[in-house]
Amino acid sequence: MLIDNPVQVFLTVVALVFLGIFYQSFITNRREQYIREAAFPQGLLQKLIKKHPKLNAQDTHLVSKALRQYFLTYHKSKYKHVSMPSEVVDDLWHEFILYTRNYERFCKQAFGRFFHHTPAVVLGNDKKNNAGLRRTWWHTCKEENINPQNASRLPLLFAIDSKLGIAHGRTYALNCKENSHLTGGSTCCVGDFSSSSVDGGTDGFGDASGDGGSDGGCSGGCGGGGD
């Protein structure tokens, strides 16, 4: 039946818009809950211990928590490019992908699409990876109620390689000036995320929130394990 009354037409359109917004919010929240609670495949954490024999069961559960944090970053960035900052979390992600059906099912439920693996990176010459790393920093800080522009501590995903003593892992320093003896080699400066001195911009820092960075970081890249 056609609706002739303009007011009824307007109210119908408004109702449909609000219904669409509600449905999208429902899907977003359901996917976030799934990422936080979905069980990883049986035997996955044991595979990580084989690769890193010094880790114990408690360590691997911490790594799995960091991997969930990374997946949440991808979800909260609305599926923009995000970069992996941790070697040990990257190893667990790679092992998870080898459980092909489990990983495909997880991606479908968590993202509605397949999330392709990319190796761990550091700030360098690749602007896309730099933006992805800044975006990961932003969302992981927000996840742990840390101010990404003036962090008082590192979020788990950025702290875990150093915390677990991962060989060739990524190490991050909160303050470059106070920790100048750590910079270079395998240590990355958190200040670089908000600094345009690395690649001439701060793409990804603040993401879509409108919050920008500053030029107050330390310059230069950082090293770490191989890709």
CYANA upper distance limits for C-alpha pairs under 8 A (distance plus 0.5 A):
  3 ILE  CA      8 GLN  CA      7.31
  3 ILE  CA      9 VAL  CA      6.89
  4 ASP  CA      8 GLN  CA      8.21
  4 ASP  CA      9 VAL  CA      8.01
  5 ASN  CA      9 VAL  CA      6.84
  6 PRO  CA     10 PHE  CA      6.63
  7 VAL  CA     11 LEU  CA      6.63
  8 GLN  CA     12 THR  CA      6.50
  9 VAL  CA     13 VAL  CA      6.73
 10 PHE  CA     14 VAL  CA      6.69
 11 LEU  CA     15 ALA  CA      6.53
 12 THR  CA     16 LEU  CA      6.71
 13 VAL  CA     17 VAL  CA      6.71
 14 VAL  CA     18 PHE  CA      6.73
 15 ALA  CA     19 LEU  CA      6.53
 16 LEU  CA     20 GLY  CA      6.61
 17 VAL  CA     21 ILE  CA      6.78
 18 PHE  CA     22 PHE  CA      6.54
 19 LEU  CA     23 TYR  CA      6.59
 20 GLY  CA     24 GLN  CA      6.66
 21 ILE  CA     25 SER  CA      6.63
 22 PHE  CA     26 PHE  CA      6.59
 23 TYR  CA     27 ILE  CA      6.73
 24 GLN  CA     28 THR  CA      6.61
 25 SER  CA     29 ASN  CA      6.61
 26 PHE  CA     30 ARG  CA      6.55
 27 ILE  CA     31 ARG  CA      6.62
 28 THR  CA     32 GLU  CA      6.77
 29 ASN  CA     33 GLN  CA      6.68
 30 ARG  CA     34 TYR  CA      6.68
 31 ARG  CA     35 ILE  CA      6.77
 31 ARG  CA    109 GLN  CA      6.97
 31 ARG  CA    110 ALA  CA      5.29
 31 ARG  CA    111 PHE  CA      7.23
 32 GLU  CA     36 ARG  CA      6.90
 32 GLU  CA     72 LEU  CA      7.33
 32 GLU  CA     75 HIS  CA      7.81
 32 GLU  CA    110 ALA  CA      7.44
 33 GLN  CA     37 GLU  CA      6.65
 34 TYR  CA     38 ALA  CA      5.81
 34 TYR  CA    109 GLN  CA      7.68
 34 TYR  CA    110 ALA  CA      6.63
 35 ILE  CA     68 ARG  CA      6.88
 35 ILE  CA     71 PHE  CA      7.51
 35 ILE  CA     72 LEU  CA      7.30
 35 ILE  CA    110 ALA  CA      6.29
 36 ARG  CA     68 ARG  CA      6.92
 36 ARG  CA     72 LEU  CA      8.50
 38 ALA  CA    106 PHE  CA      8.41
 40 PHE  CA     44 LEU  CA      7.51
 40 PHE  CA     96 PHE  CA      8.48
 41 PRO  CA     96 PHE  CA      8.18
 41 PRO  CA     99 TYR  CA      7.97
 41 PRO  CA    102 ASN  CA      7.32
 43 GLY  CA     47 LYS  CA      6.98
 44 LEU  CA     48 LEU  CA      7.31
 44 LEU  CA     92 LEU  CA      8.32
 44 LEU  CA     95 GLU  CA      7.41
 44 LEU  CA     96 PHE  CA      7.11
 45 LEU  CA     49 ILE  CA      7.08
 45 LEU  CA     57 ALA  CA      8.24
 45 LEU  CA     60 THR  CA      6.46
 45 LEU  CA     61 HIS  CA      8.02
 45 LEU  CA     64 SER  CA      8.39
 45 LEU  CA     92 LEU  CA      8.11
 46 GLN  CA     50 LYS  CA      6.96
 47 LYS  CA     51 LYS  CA      7.13
 47 LYS  CA     95 GLU  CA      7.60
 48 LEU  CA     52 HIS  CA      6.55
 48 LEU  CA     60 THR  CA      7.67
 48 LEU  CA     91 ASP  CA      7.71
 48 LEU  CA     92 LEU  CA      6.58
 48 LEU  CA     95 GLU  CA      7.93
 49 ILE  CA     53 PRO  CA      5.45
 49 ILE  CA     54 LYS  CA      7.80
 49 ILE  CA     55 LEU  CA      6.33
 49 ILE  CA     56 ASN  CA      7.60
 49 ILE  CA     60 THR  CA      7.91
 55 LEU  CA     59 ASP  CA      6.16
 55 LEU  CA     60 THR  CA      7.19
 55 LEU  CA    164 LEU  CA      8.16
 56 ASN  CA     60 THR  CA      6.92
 57 ALA  CA     61 HIS  CA      6.88
 58 GLN  CA     62 LEU  CA      6.95
 59 ASP  CA     63 VAL  CA      6.89
 59 ASP  CA    164 LEU  CA      7.86
 60 THR  CA     64 SER  CA      6.69
 61 HIS  CA     65 LYS  CA      6.74
 62 LEU  CA     66 ALA  CA      6.85
 63 VAL  CA     67 LEU  CA      6.74
 63 VAL  CA     88 VAL  CA      7.69
 63 VAL  CA     89 VAL  CA      6.33
 63 VAL  CA     92 LEU  CA      8.04
 63 VAL  CA    160 ILE  CA      7.83
 64 SER  CA     68 ARG  CA      6.82
 64 SER  CA     89 VAL  CA      7.88
 64 SER  CA     92 LEU  CA      7.89
 65 LYS  CA     69 GLN  CA      6.84
 66 ALA  CA     70 TYR  CA      6.87
 66 ALA  CA     89 VAL  CA      7.20
 66 ALA  CA    156 LEU  CA      6.55
 66 ALA  CA    157 LEU  CA      5.51
 66 ALA  CA    160 ILE  CA      8.26
 67 LEU  CA     71 PHE  CA      6.81
 67 LEU  CA     89 VAL  CA      6.27
 67 LEU  CA     90 ASP  CA      8.46
 67 LEU  CA     92 LEU  CA      8.06
 67 LEU  CA     93 TRP  CA      7.44
 67 LEU  CA    157 LEU  CA      7.99
 68 ARG  CA     72 LEU  CA      6.60
 69 GLN  CA     73 THR  CA      6.78
 69 GLN  CA    140 THR  CA      7.12
 69 GLN  CA    143 GLU  CA      8.36
 69 GLN  CA    157 LEU  CA      7.41
 70 TYR  CA     74 TYR  CA      7.04
 70 TYR  CA     84 MET  CA      8.00
 70 TYR  CA    136 THR  CA      7.81
 70 TYR  CA    140 THR  CA      7.94
 70 TYR  CA    157 LEU  CA      7.68
 71 PHE  CA     75 HIS  CA      6.82
 72 LEU  CA     76 LYS  CA      6.42
 73 THR  CA     77 SER  CA      6.44
 73 THR  CA     82 VAL  CA      7.88
 73 THR  CA    135 ARG  CA      8.42
 73 THR  CA    136 THR  CA      6.48
 73 THR  CA    139 HIS  CA      6.01
 73 THR  CA    140 THR  CA      6.94
 74 TYR  CA     78 LYS  CA      7.09
 74 TYR  CA     79 TYR  CA      5.72
 74 TYR  CA     80 LYS  CA      7.24
 74 TYR  CA     81 HIS  CA      7.98
 74 TYR  CA     82 VAL  CA      6.71
 74 TYR  CA    136 THR  CA      8.42
 75 HIS  CA     79 TYR  CA      6.23
 75 HIS  CA    110 ALA  CA      8.28
 75 HIS  CA    111 PHE  CA      7.05
 76 LYS  CA    139 HIS  CA      7.75
 77 SER  CA     82 VAL  CA      8.48
 77 SER  CA    135 ARG  CA      8.04
 77 SER  CA    139 HIS  CA      8.06
 77 SER  CA    207 ASP  CA      7.81
 79 TYR  CA    111 PHE  CA      8.47
 80 LYS  CA    132 GLY  CA      8.38
 81 HIS  CA    128 LYS  CA      8.17
 81 HIS  CA    129 ASN  CA      8.35
 81 HIS  CA    131 ALA  CA      8.30
 81 HIS  CA    132 GLY  CA      5.76
 82 VAL  CA    129 ASN  CA      7.97
 82 VAL  CA    131 ALA  CA      8.04
 82 VAL  CA    132 GLY  CA      4.38
 82 VAL  CA    133 LEU  CA      6.55
 82 VAL  CA    135 ARG  CA      6.65
 82 VAL  CA    136 THR  CA      6.22
 83 SER  CA    118 THR  CA      7.82
 83 SER  CA    119 PRO  CA      8.44
 83 SER  CA    120 ALA  CA      7.30
 83 SER  CA    121 VAL  CA      7.15
 83 SER  CA    129 ASN  CA      6.42
 83 SER  CA    130 ASN  CA      8.15
 83 SER  CA    131 ALA  CA      8.47
 83 SER  CA    132 GLY  CA      5.02
 83 SER  CA    133 LEU  CA      5.13
 83 SER  CA    135 ARG  CA      8.30
 83 SER  CA    136 THR  CA      6.89
 84 MET  CA     90 ASP  CA      7.22
 84 MET  CA    118 THR  CA      7.80
 84 MET  CA    119 PRO  CA      7.11
 84 MET  CA    120 ALA  CA      5.06
 84 MET  CA    121 VAL  CA      6.65
 84 MET  CA    133 LEU  CA      7.30
 84 MET  CA    136 THR  CA      8.05
 85 PRO  CA    120 ALA  CA      5.96
 85 PRO  CA    121 VAL  CA      6.47
 85 PRO  CA    122 VAL  CA      7.23
 85 PRO  CA    133 LEU  CA      7.33
 85 PRO  CA    157 LEU  CA      7.59
 85 PRO  CA    158 PHE  CA      6.74
 85 PRO  CA    170 ARG  CA      7.49
 86 SER  CA     90 ASP  CA      6.50
 86 SER  CA    120 ALA  CA      6.51
 86 SER  CA    157 LEU  CA      7.10
 86 SER  CA    158 PHE  CA      7.00
 86 SER  CA    160 ILE  CA      7.77
 86 SER  CA    161 ASP  CA      6.68
 86 SER  CA    169 GLY  CA      7.24
 86 SER  CA    170 ARG  CA      6.42
 87 GLU  CA     91 ASP  CA      6.73
 87 GLU  CA    120 ALA  CA      6.46
 87 GLU  CA    161 ASP  CA      7.28
 87 GLU  CA    166 ILE  CA      8.27
 87 GLU  CA    168 HIS  CA      8.25
 87 GLU  CA    169 GLY  CA      5.88
 87 GLU  CA    170 ARG  CA      7.16
 87 GLU  CA    225 GLY  CA      7.55
 88 VAL  CA     92 LEU  CA      6.95
 88 VAL  CA    160 ILE  CA      8.42
 88 VAL  CA    161 ASP  CA      6.87
 88 VAL  CA    166 ILE  CA      7.43
 88 VAL  CA    169 GLY  CA      7.73
 89 VAL  CA     93 TRP  CA      6.67
 89 VAL  CA    157 LEU  CA      8.25
 90 ASP  CA     94 HIS  CA      6.65
 90 ASP  CA    119 PRO  CA      7.14
 90 ASP  CA    120 ALA  CA      6.68
 91 ASP  CA     95 GLU  CA      6.78
 92 LEU  CA     96 PHE  CA      6.63
 93 TRP  CA     97 ILE  CA      6.86
 93 TRP  CA    117 HIS  CA      8.20
 94 HIS  CA     98 LEU  CA      7.19
 94 HIS  CA    117 HIS  CA      7.68
 95 GLU  CA     99 TYR  CA      7.69
 96 PHE  CA    100 THR  CA      8.29
 96 PHE  CA    102 ASN  CA      8.46
 96 PHE  CA    103 TYR  CA      6.89
 97 ILE  CA    103 TYR  CA      6.00
 98 LEU  CA    103 TYR  CA      8.27
 99 TYR  CA    103 TYR  CA      6.46
100 THR  CA    104 GLU  CA      6.63
101 ARG  CA    105 ARG  CA      6.58
102 ASN  CA    106 PHE  CA      6.57
103 TYR  CA    107 CYS  CA      6.62
104 GLU  CA    108 LYS  CA      6.72
104 GLU  CA    114 PHE  CA      7.15
105 ARG  CA    109 GLN  CA      6.79
106 PHE  CA    110 ALA  CA      6.33
107 CYS  CA    111 PHE  CA      5.87
107 CYS  CA    112 GLY  CA      6.86
107 CYS  CA    113 ARG  CA      6.38
107 CYS  CA    114 PHE  CA      5.80
107 CYS  CA    115 PHE  CA      6.83
108 LYS  CA    112 GLY  CA      4.81
108 LYS  CA    113 ARG  CA      5.82
108 LYS  CA    114 PHE  CA      7.14
111 PHE  CA    115 PHE  CA      8.23
119 PRO  CA    227 ASP  CA      6.21
120 ALA  CA    227 ASP  CA      6.66
121 VAL  CA    129 ASN  CA      7.61
121 VAL  CA    133 LEU  CA      8.28
121 VAL  CA    227 ASP  CA      7.44
122 VAL  CA    129 ASN  CA      8.36
122 VAL  CA    130 ASN  CA      7.83
122 VAL  CA    133 LEU  CA      7.93
122 VAL  CA    188 CYS  CA      8.15
122 VAL  CA    221 GLY  CA      7.69
122 VAL  CA    222 CYS  CA      6.78
122 VAL  CA    223 GLY  CA      7.33
122 VAL  CA    224 GLY  CA      8.22
123 LEU  CA    129 ASN  CA      7.84
123 LEU  CA    130 ASN  CA      5.74
123 LEU  CA    133 LEU  CA      7.81
123 LEU  CA    198 VAL  CA      7.92
123 LEU  CA    221 GLY  CA      5.85
123 LEU  CA    222 CYS  CA      7.08
124 GLY  CA    130 ASN  CA      7.30
124 GLY  CA    198 VAL  CA      7.57
124 GLY  CA    199 ASP  CA      7.98
124 GLY  CA    220 GLY  CA      8.42
124 GLY  CA    221 GLY  CA      5.93
124 GLY  CA    222 CYS  CA      8.08
125 ASN  CA    130 ASN  CA      8.38
125 ASN  CA    199 ASP  CA      7.17
126 ASP  CA    130 ASN  CA      6.65
127 LYS  CA    131 ALA  CA      6.55
127 LYS  CA    199 ASP  CA      7.19
128 LYS  CA    132 GLY  CA      6.70
129 ASN  CA    133 LEU  CA      6.57
130 ASN  CA    134 ARG  CA      6.67
130 ASN  CA    203 ASP  CA      8.24
130 ASN  CA    204 GLY  CA      8.38
131 ALA  CA    135 ARG  CA      6.54
131 ALA  CA    202 THR  CA      7.56
131 ALA  CA    203 ASP  CA      5.43
131 ALA  CA    204 GLY  CA      4.91
131 ALA  CA    205 PHE  CA      7.61
132 GLY  CA    136 THR  CA      6.64
132 GLY  CA    204 GLY  CA      6.73
133 LEU  CA    137 TRP  CA      6.68
133 LEU  CA    193 PHE  CA      8.45
133 LEU  CA    204 GLY  CA      8.10
134 ARG  CA    138 TRP  CA      6.67
134 ARG  CA    193 PHE  CA      5.98
134 ARG  CA    194 SER  CA      8.36
134 ARG  CA    202 THR  CA      8.20
134 ARG  CA    203 ASP  CA      7.87
134 ARG  CA    204 GLY  CA      5.65
134 ARG  CA    205 PHE  CA      5.52
135 ARG  CA    139 HIS  CA      6.81
135 ARG  CA    204 GLY  CA      5.02
135 ARG  CA    205 PHE  CA      6.04
135 ARG  CA    206 GLY  CA      7.59
135 ARG  CA    207 ASP  CA      6.56
136 THR  CA    140 THR  CA      6.49
137 TRP  CA    141 CYS  CA      6.54
137 TRP  CA    148 PRO  CA      7.58
137 TRP  CA    158 PHE  CA      8.36
137 TRP  CA    193 PHE  CA      8.24
137 TRP  CA    205 PHE  CA      8.35
138 TRP  CA    142 LYS  CA      6.81
138 TRP  CA    148 PRO  CA      6.11
138 TRP  CA    204 GLY  CA      8.47
138 TRP  CA    205 PHE  CA      6.70
138 TRP  CA    206 GLY  CA      6.77
138 TRP  CA    207 ASP  CA      8.00
139 HIS  CA    143 GLU  CA      6.57
140 THR  CA    144 GLU  CA      6.99
140 THR  CA    155 PRO  CA      6.67
140 THR  CA    157 LEU  CA      7.79
141 CYS  CA    145 ASN  CA      6.58
141 CYS  CA    146 ILE  CA      5.20
141 CYS  CA    147 ASN  CA      6.90
141 CYS  CA    148 PRO  CA      6.02
141 CYS  CA    151 ALA  CA      8.42
141 CYS  CA    154 LEU  CA      8.20
141 CYS  CA    155 PRO  CA      6.24
142 LYS  CA    146 ILE  CA      6.18
142 LYS  CA    147 ASN  CA      7.43
142 LYS  CA    148 PRO  CA      7.63
144 GLU  CA    155 PRO  CA      7.01
146 ILE  CA    151 ALA  CA      6.38
146 ILE  CA    152 SER  CA      7.68
146 ILE  CA    153 ARG  CA      7.93
146 ILE  CA    155 PRO  CA      8.09
147 ASN  CA    151 ALA  CA      5.58
147 ASN  CA    152 SER  CA      8.14
149 GLN  CA    194 SER  CA      7.53
149 GLN  CA    213 GLY  CA      7.49
151 ALA  CA    174 LEU  CA      7.65
152 SER  CA    174 LEU  CA      8.00
153 ARG  CA    174 LEU  CA      7.57
154 LEU  CA    158 PHE  CA      6.57
154 LEU  CA    159 ALA  CA      6.19
154 LEU  CA    172 TYR  CA      8.41
154 LEU  CA    174 LEU  CA      7.83
155 PRO  CA    159 ALA  CA      6.69
156 LEU  CA    160 ILE  CA      6.16
158 PHE  CA    170 ARG  CA      8.30
158 PHE  CA    171 THR  CA      8.09
158 PHE  CA    172 TYR  CA      7.23
159 ALA  CA    163 LYS  CA      6.52
159 ALA  CA    171 THR  CA      7.58
159 ALA  CA    172 TYR  CA      7.41
160 ILE  CA    164 LEU  CA      6.47
161 ASP  CA    165 GLY  CA      6.43
161 ASP  CA    166 ILE  CA      5.59
161 ASP  CA    169 GLY  CA      5.73
161 ASP  CA    170 ARG  CA      6.32
161 ASP  CA    171 THR  CA      7.12
162 SER  CA    166 ILE  CA      6.87
162 SER  CA    169 GLY  CA      7.38
162 SER  CA    170 ARG  CA      7.35
162 SER  CA    171 THR  CA      6.00
162 SER  CA    172 TYR  CA      8.48
165 GLY  CA    169 GLY  CA      8.11
167 ALA  CA    225 GLY  CA      8.33
168 HIS  CA    186 SER  CA      7.93
168 HIS  CA    224 GLY  CA      5.97
168 HIS  CA    225 GLY  CA      4.76
168 HIS  CA    226 GLY  CA      8.12
169 GLY  CA    186 SER  CA      7.89
169 GLY  CA    224 GLY  CA      6.21
169 GLY  CA    225 GLY  CA      6.06
170 ARG  CA    186 SER  CA      6.53
170 ARG  CA    187 THR  CA      6.99
170 ARG  CA    188 CYS  CA      7.82
170 ARG  CA    223 GLY  CA      8.01
170 ARG  CA    224 GLY  CA      5.76
170 ARG  CA    225 GLY  CA      7.53
171 THR  CA    186 SER  CA      6.61
171 THR  CA    187 THR  CA      5.10
171 THR  CA    188 CYS  CA      6.47
171 THR  CA    224 GLY  CA      8.23
172 TYR  CA    187 THR  CA      5.92
172 TYR  CA    188 CYS  CA      5.10
172 TYR  CA    189 CYS  CA      6.24
172 TYR  CA    190 VAL  CA      6.91
173 ALA  CA    179 ASN  CA      7.48
173 ALA  CA    182 LEU  CA      8.03
173 ALA  CA    183 THR  CA      8.27
173 ALA  CA    187 THR  CA      7.27
173 ALA  CA    188 CYS  CA      6.64
173 ALA  CA    189 CYS  CA      5.59
173 ALA  CA    190 VAL  CA      6.49
174 LEU  CA    189 CYS  CA      6.92
174 LEU  CA    190 VAL  CA      5.77
174 LEU  CA    191 GLY  CA      7.55
175 ASN  CA    179 ASN  CA      6.51
175 ASN  CA    189 CYS  CA      7.43
175 ASN  CA    190 VAL  CA      7.52
175 ASN  CA    191 GLY  CA      7.42
176 CYS  CA    180 SER  CA      5.96
176 CYS  CA    182 LEU  CA      8.49
176 CYS  CA    183 THR  CA      7.33
176 CYS  CA    189 CYS  CA      6.26
176 CYS  CA    190 VAL  CA      8.18
176 CYS  CA    191 GLY  CA      7.53
176 CYS  CA    217 GLY  CA      8.47
176 CYS  CA    218 CYS  CA      6.90
177 LYS  CA    218 CYS  CA      8.45
179 ASN  CA    183 THR  CA      7.44
182 LEU  CA    187 THR  CA      6.75
183 THR  CA    187 THR  CA      5.82
183 THR  CA    188 CYS  CA      7.16
183 THR  CA    189 CYS  CA      7.57
183 THR  CA    222 CYS  CA      8.10
184 GLY  CA    188 CYS  CA      7.72
184 GLY  CA    221 GLY  CA      7.97
184 GLY  CA    222 CYS  CA      6.14
184 GLY  CA    223 GLY  CA      7.37
185 GLY  CA    222 CYS  CA      6.62
185 GLY  CA    223 GLY  CA      5.50
185 GLY  CA    224 GLY  CA      7.35
186 SER  CA    222 CYS  CA      6.31
186 SER  CA    223 GLY  CA      4.67
186 SER  CA    224 GLY  CA      4.72
186 SER  CA    225 GLY  CA      8.18
187 THR  CA    222 CYS  CA      6.08
187 THR  CA    223 GLY  CA      6.89
187 THR  CA    224 GLY  CA      7.72
188 CYS  CA    221 GLY  CA      7.32
188 CYS  CA    222 CYS  CA      5.23
188 CYS  CA    223 GLY  CA      7.70
189 CYS  CA    193 PHE  CA      8.34
189 CYS  CA    217 GLY  CA      8.45
189 CYS  CA    218 CYS  CA      7.38
189 CYS  CA    221 GLY  CA      8.50
189 CYS  CA    222 CYS  CA      8.01
190 VAL  CA    217 GLY  CA      8.19
191 GLY  CA    195 SER  CA      7.05
191 GLY  CA    216 GLY  CA      7.51
191 GLY  CA    217 GLY  CA      4.50
191 GLY  CA    218 CYS  CA      6.27
192 ASP  CA    196 SER  CA      8.16
192 ASP  CA    197 SER  CA      8.06
192 ASP  CA    198 VAL  CA      7.29
192 ASP  CA    217 GLY  CA      5.32
192 ASP  CA    218 CYS  CA      6.01
192 ASP  CA    219 SER  CA      6.84
192 ASP  CA    220 GLY  CA      8.28
193 PHE  CA    202 THR  CA      7.59
193 PHE  CA    205 PHE  CA      7.34
193 PHE  CA    213 GLY  CA      8.37
193 PHE  CA    217 GLY  CA      7.87
194 SER  CA    202 THR  CA      6.56
194 SER  CA    205 PHE  CA      6.95
194 SER  CA    212 GLY  CA      8.28
194 SER  CA    213 GLY  CA      4.93
194 SER  CA    214 SER  CA      5.82
194 SER  CA    215 ASP  CA      7.03
194 SER  CA    216 GLY  CA      7.73
194 SER  CA    217 GLY  CA      6.77
195 SER  CA    201 GLY  CA      7.79
195 SER  CA    202 THR  CA      6.84
195 SER  CA    213 GLY  CA      7.19
195 SER  CA    214 SER  CA      6.17
195 SER  CA    215 ASP  CA      4.91
195 SER  CA    216 GLY  CA      6.39
195 SER  CA    217 GLY  CA      5.31
195 SER  CA    218 CYS  CA      7.64
195 SER  CA    219 SER  CA      8.05
196 SER  CA    200 GLY  CA      5.08
196 SER  CA    201 GLY  CA      4.79
196 SER  CA    202 THR  CA      5.92
196 SER  CA    214 SER  CA      8.06
196 SER  CA    215 ASP  CA      6.30
197 SER  CA    201 GLY  CA      7.89
197 SER  CA    215 ASP  CA      7.57
197 SER  CA    217 GLY  CA      8.15
197 SER  CA    218 CYS  CA      8.02
197 SER  CA    219 SER  CA      5.92
197 SER  CA    220 GLY  CA      8.05
198 VAL  CA    219 SER  CA      6.20
198 VAL  CA    220 GLY  CA      6.35
198 VAL  CA    221 GLY  CA      7.43
202 THR  CA    212 GLY  CA      8.15
202 THR  CA    213 GLY  CA      6.98
203 ASP  CA    207 ASP  CA      8.01
205 PHE  CA    211 ASP  CA      8.10
205 PHE  CA    212 GLY  CA      6.75
205 PHE  CA    213 GLY  CA      6.75
206 GLY  CA    210 GLY  CA      6.65
206 GLY  CA    211 ASP  CA      5.17
206 GLY  CA    212 GLY  CA      5.85
206 GLY  CA    213 GLY  CA      7.66
207 ASP  CA    211 ASP  CA      8.00
